[in-house]
Structures are given as structure tokens and as C-alpha cells.
Amino acid sequence: MKKSLLTLTLGGLGIGITEFVMMGLLPDIAKDLSITIPQAGHLISAYALGVVIGAPLLVIIAGSYPPKKILMVLMLMFTVFNALSAFAPGYNAMFAARLLAGLPHGAFFGVGSVVASRIAEKGKEAQSVSLMFAGLTIANVVGVPLGTYIGHNYSWRYTFVIIVIVGLITMLSIKTWMPNLPATKNRNLSQEFNFFKQPESWLIILMIAVGTGGLFSWYSYIAPLLTEVSGFSANSITYILVIAGFGMMVGNFIGGRLADKVSPANATIALLITMSITLFIVHYVSVNQTMSLIMTFVTGAVAFAAASPIQMLMINTAKGSEMLAASVSQASFNIGNALGAFLGGLPLAAGYDYTSPVWVGSLMALVGASFAWMLIARTKRARIQISAAV
């Protein structure tokens, strides 16, 4: 792996820990802050809201600067705001800290995706982007289980101290290894905003926001699902999250290769439909511990396989405004995060058991696949019209 790509992997590692460790720590944070688990789920939504706000805004503000400088500043923000999370005295302060911590997330992946595709070998752009997202999967194999273990047995605040350390290491690696790519010259903001005038762009945004929400409807409440329905002990969650992380790691690399071999659009619709089916199965097998473990791996793999195809689909659709589009893609992912956590919590608040969020997730993934189908159909019609005109 190129050292320049390793810096992006490290950034993805830190971001992955802070985003996903919340799911495993919900019971601990709820107990410490004297709130309910559905209320603690709002902290997941707060982070996602920060990503939605920060992703396009920070890219617009910083887009004229060299990518290396942008990534350094974003990681500095990430480190400082996660430090605030570690010392938050109550629910309101924690909510604000999580919101702020989410601000640099989407912009980092947006800028990082464009950098990764620029320094990639021809024909391997999606695989290069998948190496950045590998940080998220490593987080779920190592960082999230470790953070969950520390949170269960010591204090969830120590977990955020670890996240701060990862942020500092990432800043050092960017400074040392990231090449000095030139800034975008003669930048035209009005031309970049034409991205939002394309119907295809909004179909992708809806596809991501709704479709990937299926993952978060399941993963946001995975800890109580495994303890209350599958019958695992609270201490087992750490090891089960490792299984989910390995699934995400395998799926991520499969998705990158799949997107390079077939069109990102076709890869995306196939994976979203598969995700819907997978979550449907999870609902029925969660009472069996062996099947629950198998489906934890499979669901993680299917969900993360879609990450690189979706990101490349967005970049390919936005010629001339790739950095903005890639950041919007990350904002859309986190709208899905917020939607999944919120909608998945509704049946719980209504008194249904912890398998009910999985039903919500399955439906969301299926709706996302329908948006992907509309995008493919629209693209085919456009090609036919162009061929007829020629």
C-alpha cells in the first residue's frame, strides 16, 4: 500500500471508531448519563447531523486550498471535538460534542476519495478508494470492539481518549506522507453547484440516505439485539463486534473490486437488494445464537460492500465537482445513519422488541434499491436519446 493511501486509512480508522463505537456503548452511556437507550440513540443522530452540515459546507469553504492542508485541518477538528466528547458532563454537552465531532467526517472522506482516485493506477480507482474505507472496517475489527470492551469494563470516556490519540497519529502521517497535490485552479463555485441541478444527483442522494439507513437501523441497536434477543452476555458484545468488523472488511474489498469490474450502479442495486434480504433473515434467526453470529458477519459484509461502488458512482456523476459530490455522498450516508437510528428506535419506543429495527432496515434498503433502479433506467434512456441524435 502507498504511504499516501495509508494516511487516508488511518483517518478512516479514527472516524470509524468514533462513529460506530457508539452503537456498542449505548447501554453504558445511557446508564452513566441517566438517560434511556432510545435517548442515547439520539447521540448517534447528532453525529450524523454534524456530518450532513459539515460535509458540503467545509468542502465549499476549503475547496480552493491544497488537499493536504484541508485534510490536516479536518483531522485537527476531529481530534479537538472528540476530546470534548470525552469530557462531556451531561447529555446536552455530549449531544453538542457529538454534533461538532461529525463536522469534519464527510469532508475528510470527500476530499480523501478524490485524492485516492487521483493517485490510483488507471482502472483501479474504486479499489484505491476502498483502501481509504478499509480504515472503517479495521475500526470495526479492532477499534470498536476494543472501545466497547473499555467502555463496559472501565469507562466509555477512555474510549474517546483513544480516538483522540488516533487523530493525533493521523495528523502526523498526513504531514509526513501525503503528497503536495495542487489546489483546484480557477475554481468556479456556480459550476460546481450545477451538480445539484442534475436529477441523477438527487436520485443517488436519496438512494444513499434511505438505502444505507438499513444498515444503521440494524447496527445502532445491535448491542441490545444480541443481549435481549440472542441471549449473549454483555461482555460477549466486544467479540461479536469483531465478527461484524471482519464481515465489513471482507465486504469492503469485494465491493471495490466489483465496482471496477462491473458498473458502480449495477453493483449498488445488487448489494442493496441483498442487504434487504439479509436483514429480513436477521429478524428470524436472531433467537438462535449460532445463526445470529453468522448473520452478523454476512450483514456487515453486504452493507460495507456497497461503500466503494456508491462513492465511485457519485464521483463519476459529478464531473467538475467531484470533491463536493464525494462529500455530499458522505453527508447522505450519515443522513442514512440518522434515519436508521431514529426510525429503528420508533418501534422500540412503541413497545416492540429489539428485532423490530431490523424490519425497518430491510424496508429502507429495498426502497434505496428502487432509487438505484430509477437511476439506471434514467441513464439508459439518456444513452438511447444520445445515440438516436447521433
PANU-678772 format. One line per field, with one value per residue: x, y, z of N, C-alpha, C in turn; residue in one letter; residue number from 1. Coordinates in steps of 0.1 Angstrom, whole numbers, plus 2048, in hexadecimal, padded with zeros to 3 digits. Layout:
N
nxx = c(X	...)
nyy = c(Y	...)
nzz = c(Z	...)
caxx = c(X	...)
cayy = c(Y	...)
cazz = c(Z	...)
cxx = c(X	...)
cyy = c(Y	...)
czz = c(Z	...)
finu = c(A	...)
bafi = c(NUM	...)
END
This chain:
390
nxx = c(808	805	815	808	7EE	7EB	7E9	7CF	7C1	7C7	7BA	7A0	79E	79E	786	774	774	76A	751	743	747	735	71E	723	728	710	6FF	710	717	6FD	6F6	70A	704	6EB	6D4	6BC	6C0	6B5	6B7	6D2	6D8	6D3	6EB	6FA	6EC	6F2	70D	70C	6FD	70F	722	712	70E	729	737	731	734	74E	75E	757	761	77C	785	796	7B0	7CF	7CC	7DA	7DE	7C3	7BB	7CB	7C1	7A6	7AA	7B5	79F	78E	79C	79C	781	778	786	778	760	769	76A	751	738	71D	6FD	6F5	70C	71B	70C	710	72C	72F	722	733	74A	743	745	75E	75F	751	75C	777	777	76D	780	795	78D	78E	7AA	7B4	7AB	7B8	7D3	7D4	7DA	7D2	7B2	7AF	7A2	78C	794	7A9	79C	78E	7A2	7A5	78C	791	79B	784	77A	78F	78D	775	77D	792	794	779	76F	783	780	766	769	779	768	753	760	770	76F	75A	765	780	782	77E	795	7A8	7A0	7A7	7C3	7C8	7C0	7D4	7EB	7E3	7E4	7FF	809	7FD	80A	824	823	810	80D	814	7FC	7EF	7DA	7B8	7B6	7AA	78F	76D	751	736	734	73A	724	711	70F	6FB	6E5	6E0	6CA	6D3	6E6	6D7	6C8	6DC	6E4	6CC	6CB	6E1	6DD	6C4	6C7	6E0	6D9	6CD	6E2	6EA	6D3	6D3	6ED	6EF	6E1	6EC	6F9	6E5	6D4	6E3	6E7	6CE	6BD	6CB	6D9	6F3	70E	716	731	739	734	749	75A	749	745	75D	75A	746	756	76A	75A	753	76C	773	75D	761	779	770	75C	76A	779	764	757	76A	769	74F	734	732	718	708	714	70D	6F0	6EC	6F9	6EA	6D1	6D8	6E0	6C7	6BA	6CB	6C8	6AE	6AF	6BF	6AC	69D	6AF	6BC	6B7	6C5	6E4	6FB	6F4	6EF	709	715	705	70B	725	721	70E	71D	731	722	717	72D	739	72D	737	74E	746	730	73C	74D	73A	72D	743	749	732	733	743	75C	755	75E	769	757	740	748	74A	730	725	72E	721	707	709	709	6F2	6E3	6ED	6E2	6C6	6C3	6C9	6B6	69C	69E	69C	682	66E	678	674	658	653	659	66E	693	699	68A	695	6A4	692	68A	6A2	6A5	691	698	6B0	6A6	696	6AB	6B8	6A5	6A7	6C0	6BB	6AA	6BD	6CF	6BD	6B7	6D0	6D4	6C0	6C9	6E1	6D6	6C8	6DD	6EB	6D8	6D6	6EF)
nyy = c(7F4	816	831	849	842	833	847	850	839	838	84F	847	832	83F	84F	83B	82D	841	845	82B	81F	828	81A	802	80B	816	80C	811	82C	837	82E	83C	857	858	854	847	82A	82E	84B	84E	845	85B	869	85D	865	880	882	87A	88F	8A4	89B	89E	8BA	8C4	8B7	8C1	8DC	8E2	8D8	8EA	902	8FD	8F3	8FF	8FD	8EB	8C7	8B9	8CB	8D0	8B7	8B5	8CA	8C1	8A9	8B3	8C1	8AB	89E	8B0	8B4	89A	897	8A8	899	885	891	89A	8A6	89F	896	8AA	8B8	8A3	89D	8B5	8B3	89C	8A4	8B8	8A9	89A	8AB	8AD	894	88C	89D	896	87C	882	893	882	86C	876	87C	862	856	865	85F	844	826	823	817	80C	81C	81A	805	812	826	815	80D	823	822	80B	811	816	7FC	7EF	7FC	7F2	7D8	7D8	7F2	7FA	7E3	7E2	7FC	7F8	7E4	7F1	805	7F6	7EA	7FD	81C	82E	846	844	837	84B	85A	849	84C	866	864	854	867	87B	86C	868	882	887	874	87C	895	88B	877	87D	887	8A6	8B0	8C5	8E2	8E8	8F9	918	916	912	919	91C	90B	8F3	8EF	8E8	8CE	8C8	8CC	8B7	89D	883	884	889	872	860	86A	866	84B	843	84F	843	827	81E	823	80D	7FC	80A	80B	7F1	7EE	802	7F9	7E2	7D8	7D5	7C4	7AC	7A6	7A6	797	782	778	77B	783	7A3	7A7	798	7A7	7B6	7A4	79A	7B1	7B1	79D	7A8	7BD	7B0	7A6	7BE	7C6	7B2	7B6	7D0	7CF	7BE	7CD	7E2	7D6	7CB	7E2	7EC	7D9	7D5	7EC	807	80E	7F7	7E5	7F1	7F0	7D5	7CE	7DD	7D1	7B7	7BE	7C5	7AC	79E	7AB	7A5	78A	78A	793	77C	768	771	767	750	748	73F	743	75E	768	761	770	78A	78D	78A	79F	7B6	7B3	7B5	7CF	7E1	7DB	7EB	805	80F	80C	81E	836	83A	83B	853	865	861	86B	886	899	8B1	8BB	8A9	8A8	8B5	8A6	88D	892	898	880	872	881	879	85E	860	86D	857	848	857	855	83A	834	843	83C	820	820	827	812	805	818	817	800	7E7	7C9	7C4	7BB	7C9	7E1	7D6	7CE	7E7	7F0	7DD	7E5	7FF	7FB	7EE	802	814	805	807	822	821	810	822	835	827	820	83A	842	830	838	851	84B	83E	852	864	854	851	86B	86F)
nzz = c(800	7F8	80A	80B	807	81E	832	82E	834	850	858	852	865	87E	87B	877	88F	8A1	896	895	8AE	8C0	8BE	8CB	8E4	8EE	903	919	919	91B	935	944	93F	948	937	91F	909	8EE	8EF	8F1	8D9	8CA	8CB	8B8	8A1	8A4	89E	883	878	87B	868	850	850	850	83B	81E	823	82F	81A	806	811	814	7FC	7E9	7F3	7F6	7F5	80A	81E	824	82E	845	855	859	867	87E	889	88D	8A1	8B7	8BC	8C3	8DA	8EA	8EC	8FD	915	91B	931	933	924	911	90C	901	8EB	8DB	8D8	8C9	8B2	8A8	8A5	88F	87A	86A	85D	845	832	834	829	810	804	806	7F7	7DD	7DB	7DE	7C7	7B4	7B7	7B2	79F	77C	776	78E	7A0	7B2	7C2	7CF	7DD	7ED	7FF	80F	81C	829	841	850	852	860	877	881	885	897	8A6	8AE	8BD	8D1	8DC	8E5	8F8	90B	912	91E	934	941	93B	925	91D	91C	904	8F1	8F5	8EA	8CF	8CB	8CC	8B5	8A2	8A5	89C	882	878	879	866	84E	84B	847	832	81E	7FD	7ED	7DD	7C4	7C9	7BF	7A1	794	79E	79D	7AD	7A7	791	79D	7AE	79C	79D	7AE	79F	78F	789	78C	7A0	7B7	7B9	7BF	7D8	7E7	7E5	7F4	80D	816	80F	81B	835	83E	847	85E	86D	876	882	895	8AB	8B2	8C9	8DE	8D0	8CD	8E8	8F5	8E4	8D6	8EB	8F4	90B	919	919	903	8ED	8E4	8D6	8C3	8B3	8A7	895	884	87B	86C	858	84B	842	830	81E	815	805	7F1	7E6	7DB	7C6	7B8	7AE	79C	789	780	778	78F	796	790	7A2	7BA	7BB	7BC	7D4	7E7	7E6	7EE	808	813	813	823	83C	841	846	85D	870	875	87E	894	8AE	8B0	8BA	8AB	890	892	895	87D	86B	874	86A	84E	849	84F	83B	823	825	827	80F	7FC	7FF	7F0	7D4	7D5	7DB	7C5	7B1	7B7	7B3	798	78D	790	780	781	799	7AD	7C7	7D7	7D2	7DC	7F7	7FD	7F9	80F	822	81C	823	83E	843	83F	855	86A	864	865	880	88D	881	886	8A1	8A7	8A7	8BD	8D1	8D1	8DD	8D1	8CB	8CB	8B2	8A0	894	87F	86C	863	858	843	832	82C	81D	807	7FB	7F6	7E1	7CE	7C6	7BB	7A5	796	790	77F	76A	761	758	743	731	72B	71D	707	6FA	6F4	6E1	6CD	6C5	6BA)
caxx = c(800	80C	814	7FE	7E1	7EB	7E4	7C1	7BD	7C8	7AF	794	79E	799	779	76C	772	761	743	73D	748	72A	714	727	728	703	6FB	71A	715	6EF	6F6	712	6FE	6DD	6CA	6B8	6C7	6B1	6BC	6E0	6D9	6D3	6F9	6FE	6E6	6F9	719	708	6F9	71B	727	70A	711	737	73D	732	738	75C	764	755	769	78A	788	7A1	7BD	7D5	7C6	7E2	7DA	7B5	7BA	7D1	7B7	79B	7AE	7B6	791	78A	7A3	798	773	777	78B	76C	757	76F	769	744	733	70F	6F7	6F5	71A	71F	705	717	73A	72D	71E	73F	753	73F	747	769	75E	74E	766	784	775	76B	78D	79D	789	794	7B8	7B7	7A8	7C3	7E0	7D2	7DD	7C7	7A9	7AE	79E	783	79C	7B1	792	78A	7AD	7A1	781	796	79D	778	779	799	787	76B	783	79B	791	76C	76F	78C	779	75A	76E	77E	75C	74C	767	777	767	759	76C	78D	782	780	7A3	7AF	79D	7B0	7D1	7C8	7C0	7E2	7F4	7DF	7E9	80E	80B	7FA	815	830	822	807	813	80F	7F4	7EC	7CC	7B0	7B8	79E	784	760	747	729	734	73A	717	709	70D	6EE	6DA	6DE	6C2	6DB	6ED	6CD	6C5	6E7	6E3	6C1	6CE	6EB	6D6	6BA	6CC	6EA	6D2	6CA	6ED	6EA	6C7	6D7	6F9	6ED	6DB	6F2	6FC	6D9	6CF	6EB	6E6	6C0	6B6	6D4	6DC	701	711	71B	740	73B	731	756	75E	73F	747	769	755	740	761	770	751	754	779	772	754	767	782	768	754	773	77C	757	754	773	767	742	731	72F	709	703	719	706	6E3	6ED	6FD	6DF	6C7	6DE	6DF	6B9	6B7	6D3	6C2	6A1	6B4	6C3	6A1	698	6B9	6C3	6B5	6CE	6F1	704	6F0	6F1	717	717	6FF	713	730	71B	708	728	737	71A	715	739	73D	727	73D	757	73E	727	745	751	72E	72B	74E	747	726	735	74F	75F	752	75F	76B	74A	737	74C	746	721	722	730	716	6FC	70B	706	6E3	6DE	6F0	6D8	6B9	6C3	6C9	6A9	691	69F	699	674	667	67C	66C	64A	652	65D	67B	69F	69A	682	69D	6A9	687	68B	6AE	6A3	688	6A0	6BA	69E	693	6B7	6BA	69B	6AD	6CB	6B4	6A6	6C9	6D3	6B3	6B8	6DD	6D3	6B8	6D1	6EA	6CF	6C5	6E9	6EE	6CE	6D9	6FB)
cayy = c(800	823	837	853	83B	82F	852	850	82E	83B	858	83F	82A	848	852	82F	82A	84A	843	81E	81A	82D	80F	7F8	812	81C	809	817	83B	839	82D	846	864	857	855	83A	825	836	858	84C	843	868	86D	858	86E	88D	881	879	89C	8AB	898	8A4	8C8	8C7	8B2	8CA	8EA	8E3	8D7	8F7	90C	8F9	8EC	906	8FA	8DD	8BC	8B5	8D5	8CE	8AB	8B8	8D2	8B9	8A0	8BB	8C3	89E	89B	8B9	8B2	88D	89A	8AE	88E	87D	898	89F	8A3	89B	892	8B5	8BB	898	89F	8C0	8AF	892	8AC	8BE	89E	895	8B6	8AB	887	88A	8A5	88E	871	888	897	876	864	87C	87A	854	853	86C	858	836	821	823	80B	807	827	815	7FE	81C	82C	80B	80D	82D	81D	800	816	814	7EE	7EC	802	7E8	7CB	7DB	7FE	7FA	7D9	7E7	807	7F3	7DD	7FB	80C	7ED	7E6	808	827	831	852	83F	833	857	85D	841	852	872	860	851	874	881	864	86A	88F	885	86C	885	89E	884	86F	881	88F	8B4	8B2	8D3	8E7	8E9	906	91E	910	919	914	91A	8FF	8E7	8EE	8E2	8C0	8C6	8CE	8AB	893	877	887	888	864	85A	86F	85F	83D	841	853	839	81A	81B	824	7FF	7F8	811	806	7E4	7EF	80B	7F2	7D4	7D3	7D0	7B9	7A1	7A2	7A3	78D	777	772	77C	78B	7B0	7A6	792	7B1	7BA	799	799	7BC	7AE	795	7B2	7C5	7A7	7A6	7CB	7C7	7AA	7BC	7DC	7CC	7B8	7D7	7EA	7CE	7CA	7EF	7ED	7CF	7D8	7FA	80A	80E	7E9	7E0	7F7	7EB	7C7	7CD	7E2	7C6	7AD	7C3	7C4	79E	79A	7B0	79D	77D	78D	794	76F	75F	776	75F	745	74E	73C	74A	76C	76C	760	77B	796	78E	78C	7AC	7BF	7B2	7BB	7DD	7E8	7D9	7F6	812	814	80E	82A	842	83C	83F	861	86D	860	873	894	89E	8BF	8BE	89C	8A9	8B9	89A	882	896	897	871	86F	887	870	852	863	86E	849	845	85E	850	82C	834	849	833	814	822	82A	806	802	821	813	7F4	7DB	7C4	7C9	7B7	7D2	7EA	7CF	7CF	7F5	7F0	7D6	7ED	80A	7F6	7EB	80F	819	7FE	80D	82E	81C	80C	82E	83B	81E	822	847	843	829	840	85C	846	83B	85F	869	84B	854	879	86E)
cazz = c(800	7F8	817	80A	80A	82C	83A	82D	83C	85E	85B	853	871	889	879	878	89D	8A8	891	898	8BC	8C7	8BD	8D5	8F1	8F1	911	923	918	920	943	94A	93E	94D	92C	919	8FD	8E3	8F0	8EE	8CA	8C4	8C9	8AA	898	8A5	896	875	875	879	85B	846	84F	84E	82E	813	828	830	80D	7FE	817	813	7EF	7E2	7F9	7F2	7FC	816	829	828	836	852	85D	85C	871	88A	88E	891	8AE	8C1	8C0	8CA	8E7	8F1	8EF	908	922	91C	93E	933	917	908	908	8F9	8DE	8D4	8D5	8BE	8A6	8A4	8A1	882	86F	860	859	836	82A	833	81F	803	7FF	806	7EB	7D0	7DC	7DC	7B9	7AC	7B8	7AF	792	774	776	79C	7A8	7BC	7CC	7D6	7E6	7F7	809	819	824	831	84F	857	855	86A	884	885	889	8A3	8AE	8B4	8C7	8DC	8E3	8EC	904	914	917	927	93F	947	939	917	91B	917	8F6	8E9	8F6	8E0	8C3	8CA	8C9	8A7	89B	8A5	894	874	874	876	85A	843	84A	843	827	814	7F2	7EC	7D1	7C2	7CB	7B3	79B	78D	7A4	799	7B6	7A1	789	7A6	7B3	791	7A1	7B5	795	788	78F	790	7AD	7C2	7BA	7C7	7E6	7ED	7E6	7FF	81A	81A	80E	825	842	842	84F	86B	875	87D	88A	8A0	8B6	8B2	8D6	8E5	8C8	8D1	8F6	8F9	8DB	8D3	8F8	8F7	916	915	916	8F6	8E2	8DE	8CD	8B7	8AB	89F	88A	87B	874	862	84D	845	83C	824	814	80F	7FA	7E6	7E0	7D3	7BA	7B0	7A7	791	77F	77A	77A	79D	797	791	7AE	7C5	7BC	7C0	7E2	7EF	7E6	7F6	816	817	815	82F	849	843	84C	86B	879	879	883	8A0	8BA	8B0	8BB	8A0	884	894	893	86E	864	877	861	841	848	84F	82E	818	827	823	801	7F4	802	7E5	7C8	7D6	7DA	7B7	7A9	7B9	7AD	789	788	793	779	783	7A7	7B3	7D5	7DE	7D1	7E5	805	7FE	7FA	81D	82A	81A	82B	84C	844	841	863	873	861	86A	88F	891	87D	88D	8AF	8A8	8AC	8CB	8DA	8D1	8E5	8CA	8D0	8C5	8A4	898	88C	874	862	85E	850	837	829	827	813	7FB	7F5	7F0	7D5	7C3	7C1	7B2	799	78F	78A	774	75F	75B	751	736	728	726	713	6FB	6F4	6EE	6D6	6C3	6C0	6B2)
cxx = c(809	80B	80A	7F0	7DF	7E6	7D5	7BB	7BD	7BD	7A2	793	798	78A	76F	76A	768	752	73C	73E	73C	71F	717	727	71B	6FF	703	718	707	6EF	6FE	70B	6EF	6D2	6C6	6C0	6C2	6B6	6CB	6E2	6D9	6E1	6FF	6F9	6ED	705	716	704	705	722	720	70D	71F	73C	73D	737	747	764	763	75F	778	78E	793	7AF	7C2	7CF	7CD	7DE	7CC	7B4	7C0	7C7	7AB	79E	7B0	7A9	78C	78F	79E	78A	770	77D	780	762	75C	76C	75B	73D	725	70A	6F8	703	71F	719	70D	725	739	72A	72B	749	750	742	752	768	75C	758	773	782	773	778	796	79A	78F	7A3	7BC	7B5	7B3	7D0	7E0	7D7	7D1	7BF	7A8	7AA	795	78A	7A4	7A8	78F	795	7AB	796	785	798	790	776	783	794	77D	771	78B	796	784	76B	777	785	76D	75E	772	772	754	753	76E	76E	766	761	77B	78E	784	78E	7AB	7AD	7A5	7BE	7D2	7C8	7CD	7EB	7F0	7E5	7F8	811	807	805	821	82F	819	80E	80D	808	7F0	7DD	7C5	7B1	7AB	791	777	755	73A	728	733	72C	70D	707	700	6E2	6D8	6D5	6C9	6E2	6E3	6C9	6D0	6E6	6D8	6C4	6D8	6E4	6CC	6C0	6D6	6E4	6CF	6D5	6EC	6DE	6CB	6E3	6F8	6E9	6E0	6F5	6F0	6D3	6D6	6E9	6D7	6B9	6BF	6D9	6EB	703	716	72A	743	73A	73F	75B	755	741	754	764	74E	74B	768	767	752	761	778	769	759	770	77A	761	75D	776	76F	754	75D	770	759	73F	72E	720	704	708	711	6F8	6E3	6F0	6F2	6D4	6CB	6DD	6D1	6B6	6BF	6CD	6B5	6A4	6B8	6B8	69C	6A2	6C0	6C1	6BE	6DD	6FB	701	6F1	700	71A	712	705	71E	72B	716	713	72F	72F	718	721	73E	737	72E	745	74F	736	730	749	746	72C	736	74C	73C	729	742	751	75C	753	761	75E	740	73B	749	737	71D	724	725	709	6FD	706	6F8	6DD	6E1	6E5	6CA	6B8	6C1	6BB	69D	692	69B	68A	66C	66B	675	65E	648	655	66B	687	6A2	692	68A	6A2	69E	688	697	6AC	69B	690	6AA	6B2	69A	69F	6BA	6B1	6A0	6B9	6C6	6B0	6B2	6CE	6CA	6B5	6C5	6DB	6CB	6C0	6DB	6E3	6CC	6D1	6EC	6E5	6D1	6E5	6F7)
cyy = c(80D	82A	842	84E	837	83B	853	845	831	845	850	836	833	84B	846	82B	833	849	837	81A	81E	822	805	7FE	818	819	810	826	83F	838	838	854	864	85A	847	836	82D	844	858	84B	851	86E	868	861	87C	88D	881	887	8A5	8A8	89E	8B3	8CB	8C2	8BC	8D8	8EB	8E1	8E4	901	90A	8F4	8F3	904	8ED	8D2	8B8	8BE	8D3	8C2	8AD	8C0	8C9	8AF	8A7	8BE	8B6	89B	8A3	8B6	8A4	88E	8A0	8A3	886	884	89E	89C	89D	899	89E	8B9	8B0	899	8AA	8BB	8A5	89A	8B2	8B4	899	89F	8B2	89D	886	892	89D	883	876	88C	88B	86D	869	87A	86C	851	859	864	849	833	821	816	806	812	822	80D	807	823	822	80A	818	828	811	804	814	805	7EA	7F1	7F8	7DB	7CD	7E6	7FD	7EF	7DD	7F2	802	7EC	7E7	802	803	7EB	7F1	814	82A	83E	84F	83C	840	85D	856	847	85F	86F	85C	85D	87A	879	866	877	88E	87E	874	88F	898	87E	874	88A	89D	8B6	8C0	8D6	8E8	8F8	90B	918	918	912	912	90E	8F2	8E5	8E9	8D3	8BE	8C8	8C1	8A2	886	878	885	87A	85D	85E	868	850	83A	843	848	82B	816	81D	816	7F9	7FD	80E	7F9	7E7	7F8	804	7E4	7CF	7CE	7C4	7AC	79C	79E	799	781	770	772	785	799	7B0	7A0	79B	7B5	7B0	798	7A5	7BA	7A6	79E	7BA	7BD	7A7	7B2	7CC	7BF	7B0	7C8	7D9	7C6	7C3	7E0	7E3	7CD	7D7	7F1	7E4	7D1	7E7	7FC	80A	800	7E3	7E5	7F1	7DD	7C6	7D3	7D7	7BB	7B1	7C1	7B5	799	79E	7A9	790	77F	78D	786	766	764	76F	753	74B	74B	743	759	771	76B	76C	789	798	791	79A	7B7	7BF	7B9	7CA	7E5	7E6	7E4	803	817	816	81B	836	845	840	84E	86A	86D	869	882	899	8AD	8C3	8B1	89D	8AC	8AD	88F	885	895	888	86D	875	87E	863	855	868	860	844	84A	857	841	82B	839	840	826	814	824	81D	802	80B	81E	806	7E6	7D6	7C9	7C3	7C0	7DC	7E3	7CF	7DD	7F6	7E9	7DE	7F9	806	7F3	7F8	815	812	803	81A	82B	818	817	835	834	820	830	849	83C	831	84B	857	843	848	865	861	84F	862	878	867)
czz = c(800	806	817	80C	818	835	83A	835	84B	862	85B	85F	87D	887	87B	887	8A4	8A3	896	8A6	8C4	8C8	8C9	8E3	8F6	8FF	91C	924	91E	92F	94A	94A	942	943	927	90D	8F1	8E3	8ED	8DF	8C3	8C3	8BC	8A0	898	89D	887	870	873	86C	84F	845	84B	840	823	817	828	823	805	804	813	806	7E7	7E7	7F4	7FB	809	821	82E	832	844	85B	862	867	87F	891	894	89F	8B9	8C5	8C6	8D8	8F0	8F5	8FB	915	923	929	93E	925	90D	903	8FE	8EB	8D5	8D0	8C9	8B1	8A0	89E	893	876	865	859	849	82E	829	829	811	7FD	7FD	7FA	7DE	7D0	7D8	7CD	7B0	7AC	7B5	7A1	789	774	784	7A5	7B4	7C7	7D5	7E1	7F1	802	813	822	82C	83F	857	85B	860	878	889	889	896	8AC	8B5	8BF	8D3	8E4	8EA	8F9	90F	91B	921	934	947	946	92A	913	916	909	8ED	8EA	8EC	8D2	8C0	8C6	8BA	89E	89A	89C	885	86F	871	869	84E	840	844	835	81B	80A	7F2	7DE	7D0	7C5	7BE	7AE	794	791	7A1	7A2	7AF	798	791	7AB	7A8	794	7A7	7AB	78D	78F	794	79E	7B9	7C4	7C2	7D6	7EE	7EF	7F2	80C	81F	81A	819	833	847	84B	85D	874	87D	887	896	8AD	8B7	8C0	8DD	8DD	8CC	8DF	8FA	8F0	8D9	8E0	8FB	904	911	912	909	8EA	8DB	8D4	8C1	8AE	8A2	893	87F	874	86A	855	845	83D	82F	819	80E	803	7EE	7DF	7D7	7C6	7B1	7A8	79C	786	778	77D	789	79F	799	79E	7BA	7C6	7C1	7CF	7EB	7F1	7EF	805	81B	81B	822	83C	84C	84A	85A	874	87E	880	890	8AD	8BB	8B0	8B0	894	886	891	884	867	868	86E	853	83F	847	841	823	819	823	815	7F8	7F5	7F5	7D8	7C9	7D5	7CC	7AE	7AB	7B2	79E	784	789	78D	77C	792	7B0	7C2	7DD	7DD	7DB	7F3	807	7FF	809	826	828	822	839	84E	846	84F	86C	871	867	879	894	88E	884	89B	8B1	8AD	8BA	8D5	8DB	8D8	8DE	8CF	8C8	8B7	89B	88F	87F	868	85B	854	843	82D	823	81C	806	7F4	7EF	7E2	7CA	7BE	7B7	7A5	790	789	77E	768	759	753	743	72C	722	71B	706	6F3	6ED	6E1	6CA	6BD	6B7	6A5)
finu = c(M	K	K	S	L	L	T	L	T	L	G	G	L	G	I	G	I	T	E	F	V	M	M	G	L	L	P	D	I	A	K	D	L	S	I	T	I	P	Q	A	G	H	L	I	S	A	Y	A	L	G	V	V	I	G	A	P	L	L	V	I	I	A	G	S	Y	P	P	K	K	I	L	M	V	L	M	L	M	F	T	V	F	N	A	L	S	A	F	A	P	G	Y	N	A	M	F	A	A	R	L	L	A	G	L	P	H	G	A	F	F	G	V	G	S	V	V	A	S	R	I	A	E	K	G	K	E	A	Q	S	V	S	L	M	F	A	G	L	T	I	A	N	V	V	G	V	P	L	G	T	Y	I	G	H	N	Y	S	W	R	Y	T	F	V	I	I	V	I	V	G	L	I	T	M	L	S	I	K	T	W	M	P	N	L	P	A	T	K	N	R	N	L	S	Q	E	F	N	F	F	K	Q	P	E	S	W	L	I	I	L	M	I	A	V	G	T	G	G	L	F	S	W	Y	S	Y	I	A	P	L	L	T	E	V	S	G	F	S	A	N	S	I	T	Y	I	L	V	I	A	G	F	G	M	M	V	G	N	F	I	G	G	R	L	A	D	K	V	S	P	A	N	A	T	I	A	L	L	I	T	M	S	I	T	L	F	I	V	H	Y	V	S	V	N	Q	T	M	S	L	I	M	T	F	V	T	G	A	V	A	F	A	A	A	S	P	I	Q	M	L	M	I	N	T	A	K	G	S	E	M	L	A	A	S	V	S	Q	A	S	F	N	I	G	N	A	L	G	A	F	L	G	G	L	P	L	A	A	G	Y	D	Y	T	S	P	V	W	V	G	S	L	M	A	L	V	G	A	S	F	A	W	M	L	I	A	R	T	K	R	A	R	I	Q	I	S	A	A	V)
bafi = c(1	2	3	4	5	6	7	8	9	10	11	12	13	14	15	16	17	18	19	20	21	22	23	24	25	26	27	28	29	30	31	32	33	34	35	36	37	38	39	40	41	42	43	44	45	46	47	48	49	50	51	52	53	54	55	56	57	58	59	60	61	62	63	64	65	66	67	68	69	70	71	72	73	74	75	76	77	78	79	80	81	82	83	84	85	86	87	88	89	90	91	92	93	94	95	96	97	98	99	100	101	102	103	104	105	106	107	108	109	110	111	112	113	114	115	116	117	118	119	120	121	122	123	124	125	126	127	128	129	130	131	132	133	134	135	136	137	138	139	140	141	142	143	144	145	146	147	148	149	150	151	152	153	154	155	156	157	158	159	160	161	162	163	164	165	166	167	168	169	170	171	172	173	174	175	176	177	178	179	180	181	182	183	184	185	186	187	188	189	190	191	192	193	194	195	196	197	198	199	200	201	202	203	204	205	206	207	208	209	210	211	212	213	214	215	216	217	218	219	220	221	222	223	224	225	226	227	228	229	230	231	232	233	234	235	236	237	238	239	240	241	242	243	244	245	246	247	248	249	250	251	252	253	254	255	256	257	258	259	260	261	262	263	264	265	266	267	268	269	270	271	272	273	274	275	276	277	278	279	280	281	282	283	284	285	286	287	288	289	290	291	292	293	294	295	296	297	298	299	300	301	302	303	304	305	306	307	308	309	310	311	312	313	314	315	316	317	318	319	320	321	322	323	324	325	326	327	328	329	330	331	332	333	334	335	336	337	338	339	340	341	342	343	344	345	346	347	348	349	350	351	352	353	354	355	356	357	358	359	360	361	362	363	364	365	366	367	368	369	370	371	372	373	374	375	376	377	378	379	380	381	382	383	384	385	386	387	388	389	390)
END
